[in-house]
Amino acid sequence: MHISNMDGLDILSLKILVSLYENKSATYVSKALDIPAPKISRSLKNLREIFGDELFIRRKYGLFPNEFATHLYPIAKEAIECTDKFHKARAANANLVKTHIEIAAPGLIAYAFPKALMQAIKDEQKLMHINITPWSMHTTQDIINGDTTLGICCNKSTADVAAFGDKLLTTTLQSMDKVYLLASRNHPIFKREITLETIAEYPYVNTDLGNPSSKLSPYQEFCLKSNIKLNTEITITSISSLFEYLGESQALSLLPYRVVYEMVSDVAELHTCQLSQLEAERLYAHAEAPTIFLVQKNQPNKVNDDLVWLSGQIKKIVDHII
């Protein structure tokens, strides 16, 4: 392997490398970063020339990183984080941005926020900069510490949120009482009656709503309490990875997000349908319907008008997602 022309390495190419590694889809990266597809291709070509390596292998359902790309990934991610710190320092010094806001959201819906929020900020001429990061097991502590400004949290119940204590302020955004089945377009489930019982006859993909991994999803709880054997193959937190996995297998998954209709319409390999109201009621008779909360640090004597406005914009996006 021959590495040359490192001066040609730019931050945008590193962002594309990281996003391709995490999502394995050039189409998804184009939408997530709001960059035209040809520019993604040029940046990837530039990376391959700089490192003298293919980095990603094209397969039927996306681009998959090779061993060298796996080695580069943590280095590139660290470089991007350092660049973000430089931007924050410059903005603070020049007073170019009044407010920098870090927002954490579950991977399955994080894609929906950047473009919509930036457009709203532009329309209202707000002096703020936002950055969207995945919700993780450390997010609540990051909010308490002040490292993350707002968190969009998908929890199974208000009791889960109450466990945060008085250090965090939580606002209920939306209850998710609808259920959508997602599987490959020619999956046999679509040729028969779809019930909670027939779904369990196929391999199941669990989707992490932002709960601790030790907790069961509503459907897993239903099967356990109903003595139904369920083969949970894997838990996936990324929407692009979920689409790819389901498109290549006989597995299926249940999601509470209405927006999957819009997304799946662009994916030829997949099909989705909404479960009947009866089946949804049966499911949530055994487990409380998950709820989306907005989480922020509890500061009773401090009102931030920008955060109040931004919270309203997030609520609009969540309404669309659900």
C-alpha angles and dihedrals in degrees: 000000000000121000117198144158096028088169086074092064111109134184094246090057089051091051089051091048091052094046093047090049092051099041106024091211125104089196092055092046090051091054096040095050093034091234124140114255093241090058090052089053093048092049092049090049089050091051092050091051094047095050097032090229137105091233093185131047117214114229133170095277104031150311117311123198119241125217095277093050088051088054092049096046100081091043092051092046091052091049091053091050090052090050090052089055090053090052091051092049092049093047093049092048096047094037088230094141122038095197133025112197127192113201125190120201135167112271093242092065104020091097091067097062113057101062096039094047094045090051091051091048090050093047092050093039091232117177097228140111122210133198123191119211131174118268109249140173088270097051098094091053090046089055091050090048092049095243091114120042103195134013128198103209128191107202133168095231147358087255090067090054093046087062088071089075127208094313090081132053114214128194122193110234106172142344113227106217098148122088128207126194117217125190143132113303095250096041112144091231089077091061095058141047109295113222135147087259098051091047089060090060090075132060109277130218114207119213118211109231092193096280122130108279090241091068122088122236118242091259093048088051091049092053092046094050092043093049091241116152110234125188105210104190101182146341115238126188101180120080093213092050090048092053092048094048095048092046091058100042147045090247123114137196141205121226132180094213121106090197090075086082090064095044097045091052086072094049112078094194096058140066132188138190137180116248115238119268089247092057092045090051090048091051095050093043085074099038132024113255112257117254133206115229133186109225128196139154113284107243105159096181096045124077119187113194092198092056091048090053093044091049089056091052091049089051090055092051092047090051088055093047093052 
